[in-house]
Amino acid sequence: MKKLSYFSFVVFLLGILFFTACENTFDNGPGLDDNTILPDQLSVDIPTALSQDVSALKSAPVVDTLKGREIYGHLRFFIHTGDHAGHLVKHIIYAIRRYNIDQVKTVTYESEDDGRIKNLVVVEAPEFDGRTWEYGLTITDAESEGEPDGGIGMQIFWNKSPKEGVTLIKPSNLDFTNEREMAQAMFRIDYSGAGELGYDHHMIVSIADLPDIDPLLAPFAMDGMKMFVGQKGDHVDVYGNSSHPNAKFLTEKVGYNWAFVASASREDDVAVVELGLPLSTVDAEGRAVLLEEYSIYNVLYNEVKTVWPNASDEILNAWLTNTEAPGFFNKHGFIKGGEAPGDEFLPLMERILGLAPYNPKAIANLEINFN
């Protein structure tokens, strides 16, 4: 029986839920088997201009409303959650590769994370999502295999060439020390390096059933998201939605999506973002509705005018500063909204015109299930 530690799971309740893992070290160091059948990559990294490190939240104030700069800035925190889902997959695969998964096999081990017995099974030709994959891997918590979810902590389905795969994770079954915080949370990462969709490689991150958080403590907490990330040369395009069931601004309207499209340059570490704030009940697709009708400016303008129909220019300016589209970012964060601060942003402004978020209602009702 082998001991195996997959990841450390840290929850921050500072307005949003985030998770992180150890540093990215995925080189073939001592003990790794180059003959493994496991893939070495099932995710795409996001430039820092679009992904805010969760450690920056440690001193962030808990607020009960947001304005233009904060709305744009918080998007980096939401994207960071999806980015770290991809990092988590890297770390898990890296850990499994240490145990010479070079063929179809079954391994039983004691997890160093929670001290419980886990079963790891690798099979050939599994079926998932209507297709047959070259390999499949399932990890279960042995004592929980009689539960409705089968005690499954993770499943991976993948092909070696072209490199593509689907990873599903239920953290509470991988590490029971997180059971209370993450009891129902599910993560899914779809990855392809086959070059379709016009990208060198891409991933789709889906997160569902994050835990309920007291809206008085975290009014903008996220309960789920779906995000596409595609890399083509130097450029990384990102689009998607995060769902915030308790989010509200000035009126009694509650429950919003952060619906966004973005493009970043890896070399320059700059990014351009267009962001809308549709209610999570909106059942619509396309830029015209999600990014224009529900633009930050329009949503906040309507909120201010509903509460203060005769609002002065001073009040309007206070609420609508930095609500212009698009928003511009560098590695340090949000710069401004409206006009580009430099020529390096111009190609990215062109790229986001071909991108659109998902249907907000579909993201608010997102479900993820094991095979």
C-alpha positions as CSV (number, residue, x, y, z in Angstrom):
1,M,0.0,0.0,0.0
2,K,1.5,3.3,-1.1
3,K,1.1,6.8,0.4
4,L,0.2,9.6,-2.0
5,S,-0.5,13.3,-1.5
6,Y,-2.3,15.0,-4.3
7,F,-2.8,18.6,-3.3
8,S,-3.4,21.0,-0.5
9,F,-6.8,22.7,-0.7
10,V,-7.2,26.2,0.8
11,V,-10.4,28.1,1.0
12,F,-10.5,31.9,1.2
13,L,-13.8,33.5,2.2
14,L,-13.1,37.1,1.4
15,G,-16.0,37.8,-0.9
16,I,-15.2,35.0,-3.3
17,L,-14.1,31.3,-3.0
18,F,-10.7,30.4,-4.4
19,F,-8.5,27.4,-4.3
20,T,-4.8,26.9,-4.9
21,A,-2.1,24.3,-5.0
22,C,1.7,24.1,-4.7
23,E,4.1,25.8,-7.1
24,N,4.2,24.7,-10.8
25,T,7.0,22.1,-11.0
26,F,6.2,19.7,-13.8
27,D,9.6,18.7,-15.1
28,N,10.6,15.1,-15.1
29,G,12.4,15.1,-11.8
30,P,13.7,12.0,-9.9
31,G,11.2,9.2,-9.7
32,L,9.1,10.1,-12.8
33,D,8.5,7.5,-15.4
34,D,8.9,8.7,-19.0
35,N,7.0,5.7,-20.2
36,T,3.8,6.6,-18.4
37,I,0.6,6.5,-20.3
38,L,-0.7,9.6,-18.5
39,P,-0.8,12.9,-20.4
40,D,1.7,15.6,-19.4
41,Q,-0.8,18.4,-20.1
42,L,-4.5,18.8,-19.9
43,S,-4.8,22.6,-19.3
44,V,-3.9,26.0,-20.6
45,D,-2.2,28.7,-18.5
46,I,-3.7,32.2,-18.4
47,P,-1.4,35.3,-18.3
48,T,-1.2,37.3,-15.1
49,A,-2.9,40.3,-16.7
50,L,-6.1,38.3,-16.5
51,S,-5.5,36.2,-13.4
52,Q,-5.2,37.7,-10.0
53,D,-3.3,35.7,-7.4
54,V,-5.6,34.7,-4.5
55,S,-3.0,35.9,-1.9
56,A,-3.9,39.5,-2.9
57,L,-7.3,38.9,-1.3
58,K,-5.9,38.4,2.2
59,S,-6.1,42.1,2.9
60,A,-9.0,42.9,0.6
61,P,-11.9,44.6,2.3
62,V,-15.4,42.9,2.3
63,V,-17.7,45.3,0.5
64,D,-21.5,45.3,0.1
65,T,-21.4,46.9,-3.4
66,L,-19.1,47.5,-6.3
67,K,-18.3,50.3,-8.7
68,G,-16.7,50.3,-12.1
69,R,-13.0,49.8,-11.2
70,E,-13.9,47.1,-8.6
71,I,-16.2,45.3,-11.0
72,Y,-13.5,45.1,-13.7
73,G,-10.8,44.3,-11.1
74,H,-12.8,41.5,-9.4
75,L,-13.1,39.7,-12.7
76,R,-9.4,38.7,-12.4
77,F,-10.2,37.0,-9.1
78,F,-13.0,35.0,-10.8
79,I,-10.8,34.1,-13.8
80,H,-8.1,33.0,-11.3
81,T,-10.4,30.4,-9.9
82,G,-10.8,28.8,-13.3
83,D,-7.1,29.1,-13.9
84,H,-6.3,27.2,-10.8
85,A,-8.7,24.5,-11.7
86,G,-6.3,23.8,-14.6
87,H,-3.3,24.0,-12.3
88,L,-4.9,21.5,-10.0
89,V,-5.2,19.0,-12.8
90,K,-1.5,19.5,-13.5
91,H,-0.5,18.7,-9.9
92,I,-2.7,15.7,-9.7
93,I,-1.4,14.2,-12.9
94,Y,2.2,15.0,-11.8
95,A,1.6,13.2,-8.5
96,I,0.1,10.1,-10.2
97,R,3.0,9.9,-12.7
98,R,5.3,9.2,-9.8
99,Y,3.7,5.8,-9.4
100,N,4.5,4.4,-12.8
101,I,1.0,4.3,-14.4
102,D,2.3,2.7,-17.5
103,Q,-0.5,0.2,-18.1
104,V,-4.0,-0.7,-17.1
105,K,-3.8,-1.4,-13.4
106,T,-5.3,-1.0,-9.9
107,V,-3.5,0.7,-7.0
108,T,-4.6,1.0,-3.4
109,Y,-3.0,3.6,-1.3
110,E,-3.4,5.6,1.9
111,S,-3.8,9.3,1.2
112,E,-1.5,11.7,3.1
113,D,-4.2,14.4,2.8
114,D,-6.8,12.7,4.9
115,G,-5.3,9.4,6.0
116,R,-8.1,7.4,4.2
117,I,-7.8,4.5,1.8
118,K,-8.2,5.4,-1.9
119,N,-8.5,3.1,-4.9
120,L,-7.1,4.1,-8.2
121,V,-8.2,2.2,-11.3
122,V,-6.9,2.6,-14.9
123,V,-8.9,1.1,-17.8
124,E,-8.7,1.0,-21.6
125,A,-11.4,2.2,-24.0
126,P,-13.9,3.7,-21.5
127,E,-16.9,5.6,-22.8
128,F,-17.8,9.1,-21.6
129,D,-19.9,11.9,-23.1
130,G,-20.8,9.8,-26.1
131,R,-17.3,8.8,-27.2
132,T,-14.7,6.1,-26.6
133,W,-11.4,7.3,-25.1
134,E,-8.1,5.5,-25.1
135,Y,-7.8,5.4,-21.3
136,G,-9.7,6.3,-18.2
137,L,-8.6,6.7,-14.6
138,T,-10.9,6.8,-11.5
139,I,-9.9,7.5,-7.9
140,T,-12.4,6.6,-5.2
141,D,-12.5,6.9,-1.4
142,A,-12.8,3.2,-0.4
143,E,-15.1,3.8,2.6
144,S,-17.4,5.9,0.5
145,E,-17.9,3.6,-2.5
146,G,-21.4,2.7,-1.3
147,E,-22.5,6.3,-1.3
148,P,-24.7,7.7,-4.1
149,D,-21.7,9.4,-5.7
150,G,-19.7,6.1,-5.5
151,G,-17.1,7.8,-3.4
152,I,-15.5,9.1,-6.7
153,G,-12.9,11.8,-6.2
154,M,-11.6,12.1,-9.7
155,Q,-12.0,10.7,-13.2
156,I,-9.8,11.4,-16.2
157,F,-10.6,10.3,-19.8
158,W,-7.9,11.0,-22.3
159,N,-6.3,10.2,-25.7
160,K,-2.6,10.4,-26.2
161,S,-2.6,11.5,-29.8
162,P,-3.9,14.0,-30.5
163,K,-3.6,15.0,-26.8
164,E,-7.1,15.6,-25.4
165,G,-9.0,14.7,-22.3
166,V,-11.7,15.4,-19.7
167,T,-11.0,15.7,-16.0
168,L,-13.7,15.6,-13.3
169,I,-12.9,16.3,-9.7
170,K,-15.0,16.2,-6.4
171,P,-12.5,17.5,-3.9
172,S,-14.4,16.3,-0.8
173,N,-13.8,12.7,-1.8
174,L,-10.1,13.2,-2.5
175,D,-9.5,14.9,0.8
176,F,-12.1,14.5,3.6
177,T,-10.5,17.3,5.6
178,N,-12.4,19.5,3.1
179,E,-15.6,17.6,3.3
180,R,-17.6,20.3,5.2
181,E,-16.5,23.2,3.0
182,M,-16.6,21.6,-0.3
183,A,-19.2,18.8,0.2
184,Q,-20.9,19.1,-3.2
185,A,-18.5,21.1,-5.3
186,M,-17.6,19.7,-8.7
187,F,-14.9,20.7,-11.2
188,R,-14.6,19.8,-14.9
189,I,-11.8,20.6,-17.3
190,D,-12.1,19.7,-21.0
191,Y,-8.8,20.0,-22.9
192,S,-7.8,19.6,-26.5
193,G,-4.4,20.0,-28.2
194,A,-5.8,18.8,-31.5
195,G,-5.8,22.4,-32.9
196,E,-9.5,22.7,-33.6
197,L,-11.5,25.9,-33.1
198,G,-8.6,27.9,-34.5
199,Y,-6.3,27.5,-31.4
200,D,-3.1,25.6,-30.8
201,H,-4.8,24.2,-27.7
202,H,-7.7,25.1,-25.5
203,M,-9.6,24.2,-22.3
204,I,-13.1,24.7,-20.9
205,V,-13.3,25.0,-17.2
206,S,-16.6,24.3,-15.5
207,I,-17.3,24.7,-11.7
208,A,-20.6,23.9,-10.0
209,D,-22.1,23.6,-6.6
210,L,-19.6,25.8,-4.7
211,P,-20.8,26.1,-1.0
212,D,-23.3,28.7,0.1
213,I,-21.7,31.6,1.9
214,D,-23.5,34.1,4.2
215,P,-24.3,37.0,1.9
216,L,-23.6,39.4,4.7
217,L,-20.0,38.2,4.8
218,A,-19.5,37.6,1.1
219,P,-22.2,39.3,-1.0
220,F,-20.4,38.6,-4.3
221,A,-19.5,35.0,-3.6
222,M,-19.5,32.7,-6.6
223,D,-21.4,29.4,-6.8
224,G,-20.2,28.3,-10.2
225,M,-18.6,29.3,-13.5
226,K,-17.8,28.2,-17.0
227,M,-14.8,29.6,-18.9
228,F,-13.2,28.9,-22.3
229,V,-9.4,29.5,-22.6
230,G,-7.7,29.2,-26.0
231,Q,-4.1,29.9,-26.9
232,K,-2.9,30.8,-30.4
233,G,0.8,31.7,-30.5
234,D,1.3,34.7,-28.2
235,H,-2.4,35.3,-27.7
236,V,-4.8,33.8,-25.1
237,D,-8.5,34.3,-25.6
238,V,-10.8,33.8,-22.6
239,Y,-14.6,34.1,-22.4
240,G,-17.3,32.8,-20.0
241,N,-19.5,33.6,-17.1
242,S,-19.3,33.4,-13.3
243,S,-22.5,33.1,-11.3
244,H,-23.1,35.2,-8.1
245,P,-26.5,34.4,-6.6
246,N,-26.4,37.0,-3.9
247,A,-24.8,39.9,-5.9
248,K,-26.7,43.1,-5.8
249,F,-25.9,46.8,-6.4
250,L,-28.4,49.5,-5.3
251,T,-31.9,48.1,-6.0
252,E,-33.4,44.9,-4.8
253,K,-32.4,43.1,-8.0
254,V,-30.3,40.1,-6.9
255,G,-28.3,37.4,-8.6
256,Y,-25.9,38.5,-11.4
257,N,-23.5,36.9,-13.9
258,W,-20.1,38.4,-14.6
259,A,-20.3,37.7,-18.4
260,F,-17.0,38.5,-20.1
261,V,-14.7,38.2,-23.1
262,A,-11.0,38.9,-23.0
263,S,-7.8,38.5,-24.9
264,A,-4.3,38.8,-23.6
265,S,-0.7,38.9,-24.9
266,R,1.6,36.5,-23.1
267,E,4.7,38.4,-24.2
268,D,3.5,41.9,-23.2
269,D,1.3,40.6,-20.3
270,V,-1.5,42.9,-21.1
271,A,-5.2,42.2,-21.7
272,V,-8.4,43.7,-22.9
273,V,-11.7,42.8,-21.4
274,E,-15.4,43.5,-22.3
275,L,-17.7,42.7,-19.4
276,G,-21.5,42.6,-18.9
277,L,-23.6,42.1,-15.8
278,P,-26.7,40.2,-16.9
279,L,-29.0,38.9,-14.2
280,S,-28.5,35.2,-13.7
281,T,-32.1,34.6,-14.9
282,V,-31.4,36.0,-18.3
283,D,-31.9,33.3,-21.0
284,A,-30.0,34.8,-23.9
285,E,-26.8,34.5,-25.9
286,G,-24.7,36.9,-28.0
287,R,-22.7,40.1,-27.5
288,A,-25.6,42.5,-28.3
289,V,-27.5,41.4,-25.2
290,L,-24.9,40.2,-22.7
291,L,-22.2,42.8,-23.4
292,E,-24.0,45.8,-24.8
293,E,-27.5,45.8,-23.3
294,Y,-26.1,44.6,-19.9
295,S,-22.9,46.5,-20.1
296,I,-21.4,47.7,-16.8
297,Y,-22.3,51.3,-17.7
298,N,-26.0,50.5,-18.6
299,V,-26.5,48.3,-15.5
300,L,-25.1,50.8,-13.0
301,Y,-26.7,53.8,-14.7
302,N,-30.1,52.1,-14.4
303,E,-29.5,51.2,-10.8
304,V,-28.5,54.7,-9.9
305,K,-31.5,56.3,-11.8
306,T,-33.9,53.8,-10.1
307,V,-32.8,54.7,-6.6
308,W,-32.1,58.4,-7.4
309,P,-34.3,59.5,-10.4
310,N,-32.9,63.0,-10.1
311,A,-29.3,62.0,-9.4
312,S,-26.9,64.8,-9.8
313,D,-23.9,64.6,-12.2
314,E,-21.7,64.2,-9.1
315,I,-23.5,61.0,-8.0
316,L,-23.6,59.6,-11.6
317,N,-19.9,60.3,-12.1
318,A,-19.0,58.6,-8.8
319,W,-20.8,55.5,-9.8
320,L,-20.0,55.4,-13.5
321,T,-16.3,56.2,-13.5
322,N,-14.4,53.4,-15.2
323,T,-17.5,51.7,-16.4
324,E,-16.7,52.3,-20.1
325,A,-15.9,49.3,-22.4
326,P,-13.5,47.8,-22.9
327,G,-11.3,47.5,-19.8
328,F,-7.5,47.4,-20.0
329,F,-5.2,45.4,-17.8
330,N,-1.5,44.8,-17.3
331,K,0.3,42.4,-14.9
332,H,-0.4,44.9,-12.0
333,G,-4.2,44.9,-12.6
334,F,-6.9,47.2,-14.0
335,I,-5.6,50.3,-15.8
336,K,-8.7,52.1,-17.1
337,G,-11.9,51.7,-19.2
338,G,-12.7,53.2,-22.5
339,E,-9.8,54.3,-24.8
340,A,-6.7,52.1,-25.2
341,P,-3.7,53.3,-23.1
342,G,-1.2,52.1,-25.7
343,D,-0.9,50.5,-29.2
344,E,-0.1,47.1,-27.7
345,F,-3.7,46.8,-26.8
346,L,-5.1,47.4,-30.3
347,P,-4.8,43.8,-31.7
348,L,-6.5,42.5,-28.5
349,M,-9.4,44.8,-29.0
350,E,-9.9,43.3,-32.5
351,R,-9.7,39.8,-31.1
352,I,-12.5,40.2,-28.5
353,L,-15.0,41.3,-31.2
354,G,-15.3,37.6,-32.2
355,L,-15.9,36.3,-28.7
356,A,-19.2,36.0,-26.7
357,P,-20.0,34.7,-23.2
358,Y,-22.3,31.8,-22.4
359,N,-26.0,31.9,-21.6
360,P,-26.3,33.3,-18.0
361,K,-29.2,31.1,-17.0
362,A,-27.4,27.9,-18.2
363,I,-24.4,28.9,-16.0
364,A,-26.6,29.6,-13.0
365,N,-28.1,26.1,-13.4
366,L,-24.8,24.3,-14.3
367,E,-24.5,20.6,-13.3
368,I,-21.4,18.4,-13.4
369,N,-21.6,14.6,-13.0
370,F,-19.2,11.7,-13.1
371,N,-19.5,9.0,-15.6
